[in-house]
Amino acid sequence: MSTTARILLVEDDATFRSLLAAILEDEGHELVERDNGKAGLMALQRQSFDLVLSDLRLPGLNGLELFRTATAQGIAPPFVLLTAFGTVEEAVAAIKEGVADFLTKPLKDPETLRALVRRILANGIKERNLTVLRDREAAGLPPDDVLFAGSVMQRVRQLIADVAQTQATVLISGESGTGKELVARAIHQSSQRAAAPFVALNCAAIPETLLESELFGHEKGSFTGATQARHGKFELASGGTIFLDEIGELPFALQSKFLRVLQERIFERVGGSREIRADVRIVAATNRDLAEEVRERRFREDLYYRLNVFPIPLPPLRERRDGLHLLVDYLLQRATAQTGRGGMEVSPEAVNAFSGYNWPGNIRELQNVIERAVILGKGQVSLQDLPDGVRQPAPEQQAAPAGGSLRDLERISIMEALASCGNNRRLAAEKLGISKRTLQYRLKEYGITET
């Protein structure tokens, strides 16, 4: 995790201001200095800060007024007021209004300042984590032997180990349901940012009109219904990792704005003009062939190269058959624990059916099949507890061509899913782990008719 922060220091005493700045810069923080409240407010309006240290008594706009104004405008980070001994009571009263803490001057010793700043910044990370957890409960990682089940997954494990400790942007590619988000979480957990938030967003699951606000946040009044300012995923992930699933679904008009974040690490909320720093590690994932999307002019070439710094291709489940038994055992234990049906096993006939099926929906489909079978099973998972498509694979089901492109693999997976679901688009989309909108787009793109 990045330990540095951008701090606004507002103090009219130049000597004391220089002392505080020197102490904090030695800690690796970025300092922006102002000598009055109005100048401090202008700085807050122009860029984002992780912390404000402000003198309580300032010419013009004092420290408490600065805090109140910034709070009303929705641009206030945690505030620490600097106060002389004679105004401690005022500082304590300010805490009741939401000020994080106060610091008396003259400064007792440098460690007092360092400890206070560390604590305030750590609390900020905790608050972001709580916000993320309220938004979506973080999924836990399975044991390594399950996550990397199958000999072909050992290459993926090594790639994660190679890239995790760097800050490089990662692009994970693979079919729907292969576990791309779990790989992204494994990268985050093995990185220096592990103590900070991991924030995930599926670009295909959000309507185009709301996607920019989801990513970058919005200011109060920026559009109908925006009754208050809102943090976007990039702000919630500050200091940590943002995972953007189905990045190939990013609307073309939004791709240029996203490219700016990748290049300059700054963005603006919808309806705002204040620059906000994006201190995040970016991991993206796609089930599309983005190189083909670039050739078809549906995806920006410059954005593709910015994303594809460190590619990690994920093999489909049909290429991981030597690890299938580990996955089945793990998912069976989890499903029986959730349903209270302990002690269940998989019959030999069901094991053979699992091994002979091509799994177009990959691990997500396997999980759904096992959960269904556990509910239906009487003491064990038997052949009759499995869906028709798994028990009796459709005649047209075929193995993916060796060395085939992601585009070829995706087309076959869609055909298999439709066949196994009786051409029901909603069920097929759920089986593939994509939205119905995405499936309809793919059907048109590949010229597939459900016959």
C-alpha positions in Angstrom: 0.0 0.0 0.0 1.2 3.5 -0.7 2.1 5.3 2.6 2.3 8.8 1.2 -0.5 11.4 1.3 -1.2 14.8 -0.1 -1.5 17.2 2.8 -2.8 20.8 2.7 -1.0 22.9 5.4 -2.7 26.3 6.1 -0.7 28.4 8.6 0.1 32.1 8.5 3.3 31.8 10.7 5.9 31.1 8.0 8.5 29.7 10.5 6.0 27.2 12.1 4.7 26.3 8.7 8.1 25.4 7.4 8.8 23.3 10.5 5.7 21.2 10.1 6.3 20.9 6.3 9.8 19.6 6.9 8.7 17.0 9.4 5.9 15.7 7.1 8.0 15.7 3.9 10.6 13.6 5.7 7.8 11.1 6.2 7.3 11.0 2.4 4.2 13.1 2.2 3.4 15.7 -0.5 2.8 19.1 1.1 0.8 22.0 -0.4 1.3 25.2 1.7 -1.0 28.2 2.0 -0.9 31.2 4.4 -4.6 32.1 4.7 -8.0 30.4 4.8 -9.2 31.8 1.4 -6.1 30.5 -0.3 -6.6 27.1 1.5 -10.2 26.9 0.2 -9.1 27.6 -3.3 -6.6 24.8 -3.1 -9.3 22.4 -1.9 -11.6 23.4 -4.7 -8.9 22.7 -7.3 -7.5 19.4 -6.2 -8.1 16.6 -3.7 -6.2 16.1 -0.4 -5.9 13.3 2.1 -5.6 15.6 5.1 -5.8 19.3 6.0 -3.7 20.9 8.8 -5.0 24.3 9.5 -4.4 27.0 12.1 -7.5 27.8 14.0 -6.8 31.6 14.0 -6.2 32.8 10.5 -6.7 36.2 8.8 -10.0 36.4 6.9 -11.4 32.9 6.8 -10.3 31.1 10.0 -9.6 27.4 10.3 -13.1 26.4 11.6 -14.8 28.5 8.9 -12.6 26.8 6.3 -13.7 23.4 7.6 -17.4 24.4 7.5 -17.2 25.8 4.0 -15.3 22.8 2.6 -17.7 20.4 4.3 -20.7 22.3 2.9 -19.2 22.0 -0.6 -18.4 18.3 -0.2 -14.7 18.7 -0.6 -13.5 18.4 3.0 -10.9 15.6 3.8 -10.1 15.0 7.5 -9.2 18.2 9.2 -6.7 18.8 12.1 -6.8 22.3 13.7 -3.6 23.9 15.0 -4.3 25.8 18.1 -2.5 27.7 20.9 -3.1 26.7 24.5 -5.6 29.6 24.9 -8.0 28.3 22.3 -8.1 24.5 23.1 -11.7 24.8 24.2 -12.6 26.1 20.8 -10.8 23.2 19.1 -12.6 20.7 21.3 -15.9 22.3 20.3 -14.9 22.0 16.7 -14.4 18.2 17.0 -18.1 18.0 17.8 -18.7 19.5 14.4 -16.6 16.8 12.7 -13.0 18.0 12.9 -10.8 14.9 13.2 -8.5 16.3 15.9 -6.4 19.3 17.1 -2.7 19.9 17.7 -1.4 22.4 20.2 1.4 24.8 19.4 4.2 25.3 19.9 4.8 21.6 18.8 5.9 19.4 21.7 8.0 17.2 19.5 8.0 15.9 15.9 6.8 12.5 16.9 3.5 13.9 18.2 2.8 15.3 14.7 3.9 12.1 12.9 1.8 9.9 15.2 -1.3 12.1 14.8 -1.0 12.1 11.0 -0.5 8.4 10.8 -3.6 7.8 12.9 -5.8 10.1 10.9 -4.7 8.6 7.6 -5.2 5.1 8.9 -8.8 6.0 10.1 -9.5 7.3 6.6 -8.6 3.9 5.1 -10.8 2.1 7.6 -13.7 4.4 6.7 -13.2 3.7 3.0 -13.1 0.0 3.7 -16.4 0.1 5.6 -18.0 2.0 2.7 -16.8 -0.6 0.2 -18.0 -3.5 2.4 -21.4 -1.9 2.7 -21.5 -1.5 -1.1 -20.5 -5.1 -1.7 -19.2 -7.8 0.7 -15.8 -8.8 -0.4 -15.5 -12.4 -1.6 -12.9 -14.5 0.2 -10.1 -16.2 -1.7 -10.2 -20.0 -1.8 -7.0 -22.0 -0.8 -4.1 -21.8 -3.2 -4.4 -25.4 -4.3 -8.0 -24.7 -5.3 -7.4 -21.3 -6.9 -4.6 -22.8 -9.0 -6.0 -26.3 -9.5 -4.7 -27.8 -12.7 -1.2 -27.9 -14.1 -1.8 -25.1 -16.6 -2.7 -22.8 -13.7 0.9 -22.9 -12.4 1.9 -20.4 -15.0 -0.8 -18.1 -13.8 0.5 -18.5 -10.2 4.0 -17.5 -11.3 2.7 -14.5 -13.2 0.9 -13.3 -10.1 4.0 -13.7 -8.0 6.0 -11.7 -10.6 3.7 -8.7 -10.9 2.1 -8.4 -7.4 4.8 -6.4 -5.8 5.0 -3.9 -8.7 2.6 -1.1 -9.5 2.1 -2.3 -13.1 -1.3 -2.3 -14.6 -2.6 -5.8 -15.2 -5.0 -7.1 -17.9 -6.6 -10.5 -17.2 -8.2 -12.2 -20.1 -10.3 -15.3 -20.3 -13.8 -16.7 -20.8 -16.6 -15.8 -18.4 -16.5 -17.7 -15.2 -12.8 -18.6 -15.2 -12.1 -16.7 -11.9 -10.7 -13.4 -13.2 -11.8 -11.5 -10.1 -10.3 -14.1 -7.8 -7.0 -13.7 -9.6 -7.3 -9.9 -9.2 -7.9 -10.3 -5.5 -4.8 -12.6 -5.3 -2.7 -9.9 -6.9 -4.0 -7.3 -4.4 -3.5 -9.6 -1.4 0.1 -10.2 -2.4 0.9 -6.6 -3.0 2.0 -3.7 -0.8 -1.5 -2.3 -1.0 -3.1 -5.3 0.7 -4.2 -3.4 3.8 -6.1 -0.8 1.6 -9.4 -1.3 -0.2 -10.0 -3.7 -3.1 -12.9 -2.2 -5.1 -14.5 -4.1 -8.0 -16.8 -2.8 -10.7 -18.4 -4.8 -13.6 -18.4 -2.4 -16.5 -21.2 -4.4 -18.3 -23.5 -4.4 -15.3 -23.9 -0.6 -15.0 -26.1 1.4 -17.5 -23.9 3.6 -19.8 -25.6 6.8 -18.4 -24.4 5.9 -14.9 -21.1 4.3 -15.5 -19.0 7.6 -15.5 -20.6 8.5 -12.1 -19.9 5.0 -10.7 -16.2 5.3 -11.7 -15.4 8.9 -10.9 -18.3 10.1 -8.6 -20.4 13.2 -9.0 -20.9 16.6 -7.4 -24.2 17.7 -5.8 -26.6 18.9 -8.4 -24.6 17.6 -11.4 -27.7 15.8 -12.7 -31.3 15.1 -11.8 -31.3 13.1 -8.6 -27.8 14.1 -7.5 -28.9 15.5 -4.1 -25.5 15.2 -2.6 -21.9 14.6 -3.7 -20.9 11.0 -4.1 -17.5 9.2 -4.1 -16.8 7.0 -7.2 -15.0 3.7 -7.2 -11.6 5.4 -7.9 -11.9 7.5 -4.7 -13.1 4.5 -2.7 -10.1 2.5 -3.8 -7.6 5.2 -2.9 -4.3 3.6 -1.8 -5.5 0.2 -2.9 -6.6 -1.7 -6.0 -9.5 -1.1 -8.4 -10.7 -4.1 -10.5 -12.6 -3.3 -13.6 -14.3 -6.4 -15.0 -15.4 -6.6 -18.6 -13.4 -3.5 -19.5 -14.2 -4.2 -23.2 -17.7 -3.1 -22.4 -16.5 0.4 -21.6 -18.4 2.9 -23.9 -16.1 4.4 -26.5 -17.0 7.9 -25.4 -15.8 7.1 -21.8 -12.6 5.4 -22.9 -10.7 8.7 -23.5 -11.5 9.8 -19.9 -10.4 6.5 -18.5 -7.2 6.8 -20.6 -6.4 10.1 -18.9 -6.6 8.5 -15.5 -4.2 5.8 -16.6 -1.8 8.4 -18.0 -2.0 11.2 -15.5 -3.5 9.5 -12.4 -6.0 12.3 -11.9 -9.7 12.7 -12.7 -12.7 14.9 -12.0 -16.1 14.0 -10.6 -19.1 14.4 -12.9 -20.2 18.0 -12.8 -17.0 19.1 -11.0 -13.7 20.8 -12.0 -11.6 19.8 -9.1 -8.7 17.5 -9.8 -8.6 14.3 -7.7 -5.6 12.2 -7.4 -6.0 8.5 -8.4 -3.6 6.7 -6.1 -4.7 3.2 -7.2 -3.4 0.0 -8.7 -5.5 -0.8 -11.8 -6.3 -4.4 -12.7 -8.7 -4.9 -15.6 -10.3 -8.0 -17.1 -12.0 -9.0 -20.3 -13.6 -11.9 -22.0 -13.2 -10.2 -25.4 -10.2 -10.3 -27.7 -9.3 -6.6 -27.2 -6.8 -6.7 -30.0 -9.6 -7.6 -32.4 -11.8 -4.9 -30.8 -9.1 -2.4 -31.6 -8.9 -3.6 -35.3 -12.7 -3.3 -35.5 -12.4 0.3 -34.0 -14.6 -0.5 -31.0 -11.7 0.0 -28.5 -9.1 2.7 -28.5 -5.7 1.4 -29.5 -3.8 3.8 -27.1 -6.0 2.6 -24.2 -5.4 -1.0 -25.1 -1.7 -0.6 -24.9 -2.0 1.3 -21.6 -4.0 -1.6 -20.1 -2.0 -4.4 -21.6 1.2 -3.7 -19.6 1.2 -7.1 -17.9 -1.2 -9.6 -19.5 -2.4 -12.7 -17.6 -4.4 -15.2 -19.8 -6.7 -17.5 -17.8 -7.3 -21.0 -19.2 -10.9 -22.3 -19.4 -12.0 -25.1 -17.2 -11.9 -27.7 -20.0 -8.1 -27.2 -20.1 -7.9 -27.7 -16.3 -9.5 -31.2 -16.1 -6.6 -32.5 -14.0 -7.6 -30.1 -11.3 -11.4 -30.7 -11.6 -11.6 -33.0 -8.6 -10.1 -30.3 -6.3 -12.6 -27.8 -7.5 -15.5 -30.2 -7.1 -14.5 -31.1 -3.6 -14.1 -27.5 -2.5 -17.3 -26.3 -4.0 -19.2 -29.4 -2.6 -17.9 -28.6 0.9 -18.9 -25.0 0.6 -22.4 -25.9 -0.7 -23.1 -28.5 2.0 -21.9 -26.1 4.7 -24.3 -23.4 3.3 -27.3 -25.8 3.2 -26.5 -27.8 6.3 -26.2 -31.1 4.4 -22.8 -32.3 5.5 -21.2 -35.6 4.6 -22.4 -35.6 0.9 -20.3 -37.2 -1.8 -20.3 -37.2 -5.6 -21.3 -40.6 -7.1 -18.8 -42.2 -9.7 -21.4 -41.6 -12.5 -21.7 -37.9 -11.6 -17.9 -37.7 -11.5 -17.7 -39.1 -15.1 -20.4 -36.6 -16.2 -18.3 -33.7 -14.8 -15.2 -35.0 -16.6 -17.0 -35.4 -19.9 -18.7 -32.0 -20.0 -17.1 -29.0 -21.7 -18.2 -26.4 -19.1 -18.9 -23.4 -21.3 -19.7 -21.4 -18.2 -16.5 -22.6 -16.6 -16.1 -22.5 -12.8 -19.1 -20.4 -12.3 -21.3 -23.0 -14.1 -19.6 -25.8 -12.1 -20.5 -24.0 -8.8 -24.1 -23.5 -9.9 -24.5 -27.1 -10.9 -23.1 -28.4 -7.6 -25.2 -26.1 -5.5 -28.3 -27.3 -7.4 -27.3 -30.9 -7.0 -26.7 -30.6 -3.2 -30.2 -29.2 -2.8 -31.7 -32.1 -4.9 -29.4 -34.8 -3.7 -30.5 -37.5 -1.2 -27.3 -38.2 0.7 -25.0 -37.9 -2.4 -24.8 -36.0 -5.6 -26.0 -38.6 -8.2 -26.3 -38.4 -12.0 -30.0 -37.6 -11.9 -29.3 -34.5 -9.7 -27.4 -32.9 -12.6 -28.9 -30.7 -15.4 -29.7 -32.4 -18.7 -26.9 -30.6 -20.5 -24.3 -32.0 -18.1 -25.8 -35.5 -18.0 -26.2 -35.7 -21.7 -24.1 -33.1 -23.5 -25.7 -31.7 -26.6 -24.6 -33.5 -29.8 -23.3 -30.2 -31.3 -21.1 -29.6 -28.3 -17.5 -29.5 -29.5 -14.1 -28.9 -27.9 -12.6 -25.6 -28.5 -10.1 -25.6 -31.4 -6.5 -26.0 -30.3 -4.8 -22.6 -30.4 -8.1 -20.9 -31.2 -8.6 -17.2 -30.5 -10.6 -15.9 -27.6 -13.2 -14.9 -30.2 -13.5 -18.5 -31.4 -13.8 -19.8 -27.8 -16.4 -17.3 -26.9 -18.6 -18.1 -29.9 -18.5 -21.8 -29.1 -19.3 -21.1 -25.4 -22.3 -19.0 -26.4 -23.6 -21.7 -28.7 -23.2 -24.4 -26.0 -24.9 -22.3 -23.4 -27.9 -21.6 -25.6 -28.2 -25.3 -26.5 -28.1 -26.4 -22.9 -30.7 -23.7 -21.9 -33.2 -24.5 -24.6 -32.3 -21.1 -26.4 -33.5 -19.2 -23.3 -31.3 -16.0 -23.5 -31.8 -15.0 -19.9 -30.7 -18.5 -18.6 -27.9 -18.6 -21.1 -26.6 -15.2 -20.0 -26.7 -16.3 -16.3 -24.9 -19.5 -17.2 -22.2 -17.6 -19.0 -21.9 -15.0 -16.2 -22.7 -12.1 -18.4 -25.5 -9.6 -18.7 -28.4 -10.3 -21.1 -27.5 -7.1 -22.9 -23.9 -8.4 -23.5 -25.3 -11.7 -24.8 -27.6 -10.0 -27.2 -24.6 -7.9 -28.5 -22.5 -11.1 -28.9 -25.3 -12.9 -30.8 -25.6 -10.1 -33.3 -21.8 -9.7 -33.6 -21.2 -13.4 -34.3 -24.3 -13.9 -36.4 -25.7 -16.6 -34.1 -29.3 -17.6 -34.6 -30.9 -19.7 -31.8 -32.1 -22.7 -33.8 
